[in-house]
Amino acid sequence: MGMIEQIRIAAMGEGEDEYTAPPARILDLAVIGEDADIDIYDTDPAGKTLDKPAFSVRVPARSLAIALNAAIEESNQS
């Protein structure tokens, strides 16, 4: 059985109020062991990510899971 190596999520660009195709920004998420690495890349008009991330952060994977669970619970209550 294979592993999920990368998750890519489209995100709105700066000052945008709707999603576009190709997306203006891409969020890369990698969870390795106890760490979660999150990188946000701006894209060119063809949707290709630029070489360096516009934003990067490493957080404990457990904290990421707690935050995602809280967001899901909040959206289910709406």
ChimeraX commands (.cxc) that place a marker at each C-alpha (Angstrom):
marker #1 position 0.00,0.00,0.00 radius 0.5
marker #1 position 1.40,3.41,-0.99 radius 0.5
marker #1 position 1.73,6.49,1.16 radius 0.5
marker #1 position 0.31,9.95,0.60 radius 0.5
marker #1 position 3.44,12.02,0.06 radius 0.5
marker #1 position 1.94,15.43,-0.57 radius 0.5
marker #1 position -1.32,17.28,-0.19 radius 0.5
marker #1 position -1.95,20.37,-2.33 radius 0.5
marker #1 position -4.79,22.72,-1.54 radius 0.5
marker #1 position -5.82,25.68,-3.65 radius 0.5
marker #1 position -6.10,28.97,-1.79 radius 0.5
marker #1 position -7.36,32.42,-2.67 radius 0.5
marker #1 position -4.75,34.99,-3.58 radius 0.5
marker #1 position -4.15,38.29,-1.81 radius 0.5
marker #1 position -7.24,40.47,-1.96 radius 0.5
marker #1 position -9.31,37.88,-3.85 radius 0.5
marker #1 position -12.83,36.99,-2.78 radius 0.5
marker #1 position -13.32,33.88,-4.91 radius 0.5
marker #1 position -11.37,30.83,-6.00 radius 0.5
marker #1 position -9.85,30.87,-9.46 radius 0.5
marker #1 position -8.61,28.20,-11.83 radius 0.5
marker #1 position -5.71,27.86,-11.87 radius 0.5
marker #1 position -5.49,28.90,-8.23 radius 0.5
marker #1 position -3.53,32.02,-7.29 radius 0.5
marker #1 position -1.92,30.21,-4.37 radius 0.5
marker #1 position -1.16,26.60,-3.44 radius 0.5
marker #1 position -0.80,25.23,0.08 radius 0.5
marker #1 position 1.56,22.26,0.46 radius 0.5
marker #1 position 1.19,20.17,3.59 radius 0.5
marker #1 position 3.62,17.44,4.63 radius 0.5
marker #1 position 3.28,15.50,7.88 radius 0.5
marker #1 position 6.37,13.55,8.80 radius 0.5
marker #1 position 6.54,11.94,12.20 radius 0.5
marker #1 position 5.48,14.48,14.79 radius 0.5
marker #1 position 5.97,17.55,12.55 radius 0.5
marker #1 position 3.71,19.21,10.00 radius 0.5
marker #1 position 5.36,21.46,7.40 radius 0.5
marker #1 position 3.07,23.99,5.73 radius 0.5
marker #1 position 4.25,26.01,2.71 radius 0.5
marker #1 position 2.20,28.51,0.71 radius 0.5
marker #1 position 3.30,29.16,-2.87 radius 0.5
marker #1 position 2.14,31.88,-5.21 radius 0.5
marker #1 position 1.50,30.67,-8.76 radius 0.5
marker #1 position 2.07,32.11,-12.19 radius 0.5
marker #1 position -0.85,32.64,-14.63 radius 0.5
marker #1 position -0.48,29.03,-15.86 radius 0.5
marker #1 position -0.86,27.69,-12.30 radius 0.5
marker #1 position 2.78,26.65,-11.87 radius 0.5
marker #1 position 4.14,27.26,-8.38 radius 0.5
marker #1 position 6.99,29.71,-8.00 radius 0.5
marker #1 position 10.35,28.35,-6.80 radius 0.5
marker #1 position 10.29,29.61,-3.23 radius 0.5
marker #1 position 7.33,29.56,-0.85 radius 0.5
marker #1 position 5.78,32.89,0.10 radius 0.5
marker #1 position 5.25,31.49,3.61 radius 0.5
marker #1 position 6.54,28.45,5.51 radius 0.5
marker #1 position 5.88,27.15,8.99 radius 0.5
marker #1 position 6.53,23.95,10.94 radius 0.5
marker #1 position 4.07,23.02,13.67 radius 0.5
marker #1 position 3.52,19.92,15.78 radius 0.5
marker #1 position 1.33,17.52,13.80 radius 0.5
marker #1 position -0.84,17.01,16.88 radius 0.5
marker #1 position -1.59,20.76,17.02 radius 0.5
marker #1 position -2.54,20.72,13.34 radius 0.5
marker #1 position -4.90,17.78,13.91 radius 0.5
marker #1 position -6.53,19.54,16.88 radius 0.5
marker #1 position -7.00,22.76,14.86 radius 0.5
marker #1 position -8.50,20.89,11.89 radius 0.5
marker #1 position -10.85,18.94,14.16 radius 0.5
marker #1 position -12.02,22.18,15.82 radius 0.5
marker #1 position -12.67,23.75,12.41 radius 0.5
marker #1 position -14.69,20.72,11.30 radius 0.5
marker #1 position -16.74,20.72,14.49 radius 0.5
marker #1 position -17.41,24.46,14.16 radius 0.5
marker #1 position -18.54,24.12,10.54 radius 0.5
marker #1 position -20.86,21.24,11.50 radius 0.5
marker #1 position -22.52,23.45,14.13 radius 0.5
marker #1 position -23.22,26.24,11.61 radius 0.5
marker link #1:1,2 radius 0.2
marker link #1:2,3 radius 0.2
marker link #1:3,4 radius 0.2
marker link #1:4,5 radius 0.2
marker link #1:5,6 radius 0.2
marker link #1:6,7 radius 0.2
marker link #1:7,8 radius 0.2
marker link #1:8,9 radius 0.2
marker link #1:9,10 radius 0.2
marker link #1:10,11 radius 0.2
marker link #1:11,12 radius 0.2
marker link #1:12,13 radius 0.2
marker link #1:13,14 radius 0.2
marker link #1:14,15 radius 0.2
marker link #1:15,16 radius 0.2
marker link #1:16,17 radius 0.2
marker link #1:17,18 radius 0.2
marker link #1:18,19 radius 0.2
marker link #1:19,20 radius 0.2
marker link #1:20,21 radius 0.2
marker link #1:21,22 radius 0.2
marker link #1:22,23 radius 0.2
marker link #1:23,24 radius 0.2
marker link #1:24,25 radius 0.2
marker link #1:25,26 radius 0.2
marker link #1:26,27 radius 0.2
marker link #1:27,28 radius 0.2
marker link #1:28,29 radius 0.2
marker link #1:29,30 radius 0.2
marker link #1:30,31 radius 0.2
marker link #1:31,32 radius 0.2
marker link #1:32,33 radius 0.2
marker link #1:33,34 radius 0.2
marker link #1:34,35 radius 0.2
marker link #1:35,36 radius 0.2
marker link #1:36,37 radius 0.2
marker link #1:37,38 radius 0.2
marker link #1:38,39 radius 0.2
marker link #1:39,40 radius 0.2
marker link #1:40,41 radius 0.2
marker link #1:41,42 radius 0.2
marker link #1:42,43 radius 0.2
marker link #1:43,44 radius 0.2
marker link #1:44,45 radius 0.2
marker link #1:45,46 radius 0.2
marker link #1:46,47 radius 0.2
marker link #1:47,48 radius 0.2
marker link #1:48,49 radius 0.2
marker link #1:49,50 radius 0.2
marker link #1:50,51 radius 0.2
marker link #1:51,52 radius 0.2
marker link #1:52,53 radius 0.2
marker link #1:53,54 radius 0.2
marker link #1:54,55 radius 0.2
marker link #1:55,56 radius 0.2
marker link #1:56,57 radius 0.2
marker link #1:57,58 radius 0.2
marker link #1:58,59 radius 0.2
marker link #1:59,60 radius 0.2
marker link #1:60,61 radius 0.2
marker link #1:61,62 radius 0.2
marker link #1:62,63 radius 0.2
marker link #1:63,64 radius 0.2
marker link #1:64,65 radius 0.2
marker link #1:65,66 radius 0.2
marker link #1:66,67 radius 0.2
marker link #1:67,68 radius 0.2
marker link #1:68,69 radius 0.2
marker link #1:69,70 radius 0.2
marker link #1:70,71 radius 0.2
marker link #1:71,72 radius 0.2
marker link #1:72,73 radius 0.2
marker link #1:73,74 radius 0.2
marker link #1:74,75 radius 0.2
marker link #1:75,76 radius 0.2
marker link #1:76,77 radius 0.2
marker link #1:77,78 radius 0.2
view
